């Protein structure tokens, strides 16, 4: 069964080409995107997450458009490469809020957030404000936000940058 496909996807940012004519069909498993800086890996991940649309071509996840179908987006977990977070929140507040945004019910969101925080080894820091976290702790918190709603499809963009060897 085909879960994800890209058909001649390209993305431009003004006159700058971000992704050029990518086609693929993925049916599961673990896939890594490798390439030099500026090759379009993050742009491709953002398109699969439904955050940006291709300038040309078509992209589907679970047979539907991640840009138009909220049900498909709820099946996707995404940990971005960027550092922007709501620094005034604790890790637990942040992960709970992101779980809610991903469709987890209010009754279950706190438990889902706690479970995700435990999975990434951040239980001891869950009540601390994100603003005081090291880069590695921020990365692990982003991973927790990506998995808290138990997604079917997980997109991780530079997930281990700044994470110490033991946490990796």
C-alpha positions as CSV (number, residue, x, y, z in Angstrom):
1,X,0.0,0.0,0.0
2,X,1.3,3.4,-0.9
3,X,1.4,5.9,2.0
4,X,3.3,8.9,0.7
5,X,4.1,10.1,-2.8
6,X,5.6,13.1,-4.6
7,X,5.0,13.5,-8.3
8,X,7.3,16.0,-10.0
9,X,7.4,18.3,-7.0
10,X,9.3,21.6,-7.2
11,X,9.4,24.6,-4.9
12,X,10.6,28.1,-5.6
13,X,11.1,30.9,-3.2
14,X,11.0,33.9,-5.6
15,X,13.8,33.2,-8.0
16,X,15.5,30.7,-5.7
17,X,14.9,27.0,-6.4
18,X,14.4,25.0,-3.2
19,X,13.4,21.6,-4.6
20,X,13.6,20.5,-8.2
21,X,11.3,17.9,-9.8
22,X,11.2,15.3,-7.0
23,X,9.2,12.1,-7.5
24,X,9.0,9.2,-5.1
25,X,6.7,6.6,-3.7
26,X,7.1,5.4,-0.1
27,X,5.1,2.6,1.5
28,X,6.6,2.6,5.0
29,X,9.8,2.0,6.9
30,X,12.5,4.4,7.9
31,X,13.8,6.8,5.2
32,X,16.5,9.4,5.5
33,X,17.1,12.4,3.4
34,X,20.8,13.0,2.9
35,X,22.5,15.8,1.0
36,X,24.5,19.0,1.4
37,X,23.2,22.2,3.0
38,X,20.8,23.9,0.6
39,X,19.8,20.7,-1.2
40,X,16.1,21.0,-0.3
41,X,15.8,18.4,2.5
42,X,14.0,20.8,4.9
43,X,11.8,22.1,2.1
44,X,10.8,18.6,1.2
45,X,10.0,17.7,4.8
46,X,7.9,20.9,5.2
47,X,5.9,19.9,2.1
48,X,5.3,16.4,3.4
49,X,4.1,17.9,6.7
50,X,1.6,20.1,4.9
51,X,3.3,23.4,5.9
52,X,4.2,24.6,2.4
53,X,2.8,23.6,-0.9
54,X,4.9,22.7,-3.9
55,X,5.1,25.4,-6.6
56,X,4.6,22.6,-9.2
57,X,3.7,18.9,-8.9
58,X,1.6,17.0,-6.5
59,X,2.2,15.5,-3.1
60,X,0.0,13.1,-1.1
61,X,0.2,11.5,2.3
62,X,-2.1,8.6,3.0
63,X,-3.9,9.3,-0.3
64,X,-4.8,12.9,0.5
65,X,-3.3,16.4,0.5
66,X,-1.6,17.3,3.7
67,X,-2.3,21.0,2.8
68,X,-6.0,20.6,2.6
69,X,-7.0,17.7,4.9
70,X,-6.7,18.2,8.6
71,X,-7.3,14.5,9.2
72,X,-4.1,13.8,7.3
73,X,-2.1,16.4,9.2
74,X,-3.2,14.9,12.5
75,X,-1.5,11.7,11.4
76,X,1.8,13.5,11.0
77,X,4.4,14.3,13.7
78,X,6.9,17.0,12.9
79,X,10.0,18.2,14.7
80,X,11.4,21.2,12.9
81,X,15.0,22.2,12.6
82,X,14.4,25.7,13.8
83,X,14.8,26.8,17.4
84,X,11.7,28.9,17.9
85,X,9.7,27.7,20.8
86,X,7.3,29.2,23.3
87,X,10.1,29.9,25.8
88,X,7.7,31.1,28.6
89,X,6.1,27.7,28.8
90,X,7.3,24.7,30.7
91,X,8.1,21.6,28.7
92,X,4.9,19.9,30.0
93,X,2.8,23.0,29.0
94,X,4.4,23.1,25.5
95,X,4.0,19.4,24.8
96,X,0.5,19.4,26.1
97,X,-0.5,22.4,23.9
98,X,1.0,20.8,20.8
99,X,-0.8,17.5,21.5
100,X,-4.0,19.5,21.8
101,X,-3.3,21.2,18.5
102,X,-2.7,17.8,16.9
103,X,-6.2,16.7,17.9
104,X,-5.6,15.0,21.3
105,X,-8.6,15.4,23.6
106,X,-8.3,17.7,26.6
107,X,-8.9,14.7,28.9
108,X,-6.0,12.8,27.3
109,X,-3.5,15.6,26.4
110,X,-1.7,15.8,29.8
111,X,-1.1,12.0,29.9
112,X,0.0,12.0,26.3
113,X,2.5,14.8,27.0
114,X,3.9,13.2,30.1
115,X,4.4,9.9,28.2
116,X,6.2,11.7,25.4
117,X,8.4,13.6,27.8
118,X,9.3,10.4,29.5
119,X,10.1,8.7,26.2
120,X,12.7,11.4,25.4
121,X,14.2,11.4,28.9
122,X,13.0,14.8,30.1
123,X,10.8,13.8,33.0
124,X,13.1,15.6,35.5
125,X,12.8,18.9,33.6
126,X,9.1,18.8,32.6
127,X,8.1,21.7,34.9
128,X,11.1,23.9,33.9
129,X,10.6,26.8,31.5
130,X,11.9,26.0,28.0
131,X,13.9,29.3,27.9
132,X,16.4,27.8,30.4
133,X,17.0,24.6,28.4
134,X,20.2,23.7,26.6
135,X,20.1,23.0,22.9
136,X,20.0,19.3,23.5
137,X,17.1,19.6,25.9
138,X,15.2,21.8,23.5
139,X,15.7,19.2,20.8
140,X,14.4,16.5,23.0
141,X,11.4,18.7,23.9
142,X,10.7,19.2,20.1
143,X,10.8,15.4,19.7
144,X,8.3,15.0,22.5
145,X,6.0,17.5,20.8
146,X,6.3,15.4,17.6
147,X,5.3,12.1,19.2
148,X,2.8,13.1,21.9
149,X,-0.2,12.6,19.6
150,X,1.1,9.1,18.5
151,X,1.4,10.0,14.8
152,X,1.5,7.4,12.0
153,X,4.1,9.4,10.1
154,X,7.0,11.1,11.8
155,X,9.1,13.8,10.2
156,X,12.3,14.8,12.0
157,X,14.4,17.6,10.6
158,X,17.9,17.6,12.0
159,X,16.6,15.8,15.1
160,X,19.9,15.1,16.9
161,X,21.6,18.5,16.4
162,X,23.0,19.5,19.8
163,X,21.9,16.3,21.5
164,X,24.6,14.7,23.6
165,X,25.9,11.2,22.6
166,X,24.1,9.5,25.6
167,X,20.7,11.0,24.6
168,X,21.2,10.0,21.0
